[in-house]
Amino acid sequence: MKGKTFIVAELSANHGHKLETALESVCAIAETGVDAVKIQTYTADTITLDCDREDFVVGGGTLWDNTKLYDLYKEAYTPWEWHKAIFDEAKKCGLVCFSTPFDNTAVDFLNDLGNPIMKIASFEITDVNLIRYAASKGKPMVISTGVATLEDIELAIKVCHEVGNYDVTLLHCVSAYPAPLESVNLRTMLDMKERFGVKVGLSDHTMGADVALAAVALGAEMIEKHFILDRSIGGPDAAFSMTVEEFKSMVTSIRNVEKSLGVVSYQTDPSQIKGRQFSRSLYVAEDMNEGDVITEKNVRSVRPCYGLHPKYLNDIIGKKVVGNMKKGDRLSLDDIER
């Protein structure tokens, strides 16, 4: 992993059904500095029915309204015969490659391919039998929660645990494409971590990088965003996918956020603090003779720090100095009558 946050570029359907574009995308993804590329493993027949009835036509104000589910997934799927080439290209480019299975045959196919992570998509979080079977392969589980109820999340984690798989990462997600900022409710990610005792991250469908950066600042361990070589490729996910330069910029910003988060650090040795010499201390502000009374006028808290600590000022007001002192002298306790 190149940083504290595991950054994933979701290729999804953004290959225009050309293997050459898919492989070119993998190479471009590697140049952005991410850790991994993710694809999806299904066919139209494994994910839905070839049916014209109203239930099987997209509605509800999405990018894909009035499209038959079967036709949408036929356009969007990544041919299984491409998978090995994509996995091999990713390895050659120094990327982790993994996929989202949508049925048990896809789980078996990916397991045979050496798929290192099993990702469960938001809309499959209710398919507990799929989750159980994927978890049984003993690979880390990543589960998106975009359409999940609290009960759905609890049940998904439970079935993973039932087959002995405790390596679960929940991705906070809003299943809107693109997702409006006001619907993100990113603090939910923090609650997931505390409530379920799992690793957390973000599957982000908002435009731009702002939400991803905020998630990293809040402690996300994984960020997933959709990638496309060029939006002119078109396809179901093109409108809310990030291009090469946008991804590069986001990755750079995430790594900068990680650096700035650092560790909890309180200094105890003032001499080790850079710039400490410019902090304040007590200095003689006017020439004084032995026996003169210290006032707020002739002793002041000023920069730099080589005199007496300012915390003593109220204690010494009204006391006398024991010797002659010049303006600019550092004040010490030895200069003051006991």
N, C-alpha and C positions, 0 to 999 in steps of 0.2 A: 504494500500500500504506500502511495507516494506522500500521504499526509495522514492526519488523524481521521479525516472523513473519507469514506469509500465513495468515490464519485462514479456514477454509472450513466453512460449514454445509451438511451433506449432507441434502437434502430427501428423497431416496430415495422410498419409497412412502408417506410420511407426508402424504398429501393426501386420503385416503379416496375417491379417484376423483372428486373434485370440483375442477374448474378454479378455481372461486372460492376454495376453500381453499388451493390451490397459490399463487395470486396473493397472497392474504392472508398466507400464510406468508413469501413473498418480502419483503413490506413489513415484517413483524415481524422477519425476519432482519436487515434493514438497520438496524433500531433497536438491535440488540445490539452494533453496532460492528465486526462481522466485515468481512472484505475481499470474500468471495465466497460465492455459493450454487452448489451442484452438484446436478445431476440425473443420471438414468441413461437411456440410449437403447437400448431393446430391446423386443421383443414376446415373448410366450411361444413363438412359432414360431421366432424367430431365436436363442433361447437354449437350447431343449431340444426334445424330441419329445413329442407328445401320446400318451403310452404308459403303460399301467397296470402294466407289469412291475416286478419288485422293484427293479431298478436305478434306476428313475425315481421312487421313493418315498423321501422324506426319512427318515433314521434317524440313530442315533448320539448321541442325547441332546441334540438341539437344540430350540430354541423351536418348530420346525416339523415335528417328528417325525410320521410317518404321513400327511403331506400329499404329494400328487403334485406333482412339480416343475412340471409344466405349469400346474397350478391355482395354485401359489404365485406363479409369475411373471405369471400372468394377473391376479392380484390386485394385484401389486406394481408393475407397469410404469406408466410415465408416457406417456400417449398422445402420439404424435409430433405430432399436430395442435395440441397445447398448447405445444410447444416455443417457437415464435416469441413467443407471448404471454408466456411465462415469461421469455425472454431480454429482451424489450422492457421488462417490468415491473422486472426487475433493473437494467437500464440507467437507467431513470427514477429508481430508488431509490439510484443511485450504487454498485451492486454489480457486480463481475465475475460473469458467469454462464458456466459450462462444464459439460460432461457426460462421462459414461463411455460410449463406444460398445462394443457387444458383438459386432458383426460388421461386415463391410466396408460393407454398405449403410448402417449407422448412421454410420460414418466419413464416407461421402460426404454423407449428410444433414446432419450437423453441420458439415462443412466448408463446405457451401453456406450454412449459417445463420450463418457467421462465428464458430463456436466457437473461442475463443482458446487453449484448453489441451486436450490429449488425455489423459484419465485412463484407465489400465488397471486394472481391478479385480483383487483378489488371485487369484480363481479363474480368471482369464484369463491369468495370467502364463505358462502353458505354451503358449498359443496364439500361437506365434511369428509365424505369418502375419498374424494380426490386428495384433500389435504392429508388425511391419514396415510394414504398410499404413498404420496410424495415424501412425507416425513419418515416413513418406514425405511427409506433408502439411506438414512443416516447422514444426509448432507445438510448443511445449514439451511434453515427455512427463512424466507423473507416474504412477509404477508402484507399486502396493501389493504387499507381499511376504508376506501373511499365511499362505499355504500353500506358499510357495516353498522349494525347496532352494537351496543355494549355486549349484548348476549352473543352475537355472532363472533365477536373478538374473543370472548371468554371460551366459547366452544372450540374455536380454531386452535387456540393455545392448548386446550385440554386434550384434543385428539393428538396433537404433536407429542405431548407428554405421555399419553397412553402407549405410544410405540417407542418410548425411550428417547425422544428427540427434544432436547432442551435448548438447542441453539436456534433461538427464534428472534428475528428482528421484525418489529412492526413498523410499517411506513405510514405515517399520517398522510392522508390523501383526500383531495376533493375531486370527485368524479364528474367534473364539468370541463368542457374543452372549447376554449380556454376557461380556467377557473377565475372568477372575480376575486380580487384581493379581500374584499369584506367577508367572503365566505370561508377564508382559510382557517381562521381560529387556531393559529399555530401553537398556542399554549396547550392545546389538547395533546400535542406530542409529549410535552413534559408530564402531563397527567398519566399518559400511557406508560411511561417509564416507571413512574412511582407505583401506579395501580397494579401493573402486571409483572413488574420485575424483569423486564426484557430490554434488549437494545432497541433503540428507536431511530427513525430517520424520516425522510420526506420523499414521497413521489409527487413531483411538482408539475402541475399543469397550468400554472399562471404564466403570463407573458413576462419575459425578462428574468433577471437574476435576483431581484430584491428579496423575494421570499426565501429562496435557497440560502442566501447569505444570512438572513435572520435565523433560519433554522440551524445553521452551523453555529452561530453565536449562542444559540440556546442549548447546544449540545447534541445535535443530530450526528449520528455515526455513519449515515448513508444518505446520499442525495442522488435521486434519479430524475433525469430530464430527457425529453425526446430530442433526438438529433436528426438533422437532414442536411445533406450536402448542399442542396439548393432548393428553395421552396418551389422553383419552377418545375421540379420533378412531379409535384402534385401528389395526390393520394389523400387518404382519410385523415392523416395526422399532420399534414404539411403546415397547416395554418398556425399551430401552436408549438411547432418544433423549432429548436435553435440551430442556427447555422454554425459553420466552423469557427468563424471569428467571434460570434456571440458565446460559443462554448469556451473558447480560449480565454476570453475576458472573464467569464464566470469562474473558471477554474483558478485563474490568477487571483481573483478577489477572494475566493474561498480559502486559498492557501495563505493569503495575507491575514484574513480573519483568524485563522488557526494560530498564526504566529502571534497575533496581538492578544489572543486569549491567554497564552502562556500558562503559568502555574501560579498558585497562591504564594505571594512573596512579601513578607514584612521584614524590613531591615532592622537589625538591632544594633549594629555598629555604625555610628554616624560617619566614621572615617571612610567607610566603604561606599558611601552614597555619592554618586557623581553629582556635582553641582551644589553639594551641601555647603560649600564655602560661601555661597551667595545668600544663605539664610541669615536671619537676624541674630544679633546679640547686643549686649549693653556696652556702650562706649561713652567716654567723657565728651560732652558736647560744648563745654566752655571751660576755660582755664579755671582751676580750683586751687585754693590754698589749704594747707593742713587745718583741719577743724571745720571746714565749710560743710554746710548741711546739704545733703543730696536732695535735689528737687527733680521734677519732671522736665525742667528746662536744662539743667546742667548734666543730666545723665539720660540718655535716650536709647531706645531699641531701634537699631539701624542695621543695614547690611555693611560689612560681611559678618561672619559667624565666630570670629576669633576671641570675642570678649565673653563676658559672663552670660549665662543663659537668661533669656527674657523672663522666665518664670520667677526670677528673684526681684524683679523691679518693685513690685508693691511692698515687698518685705524691707527693702533698703531705703525707700523714701523716708526722709526725716532723720536718717542716721548721718554720722559725720565721716569724712574721709580722714585717713591717718597720715596723709602726706600730701605734698604738692602734686598736682596732676595737670597735664596739658590736654588741650582739645585734641581728640583723636586717639587718646590712650585707651587701651583695652582695660575694661574694669574687671577686677577679680574680687573675690571675698576677702582676700588679704588686704585690699585697699580700704576696707570699711571697718569702723570700730565694732567691737563685739558687743 
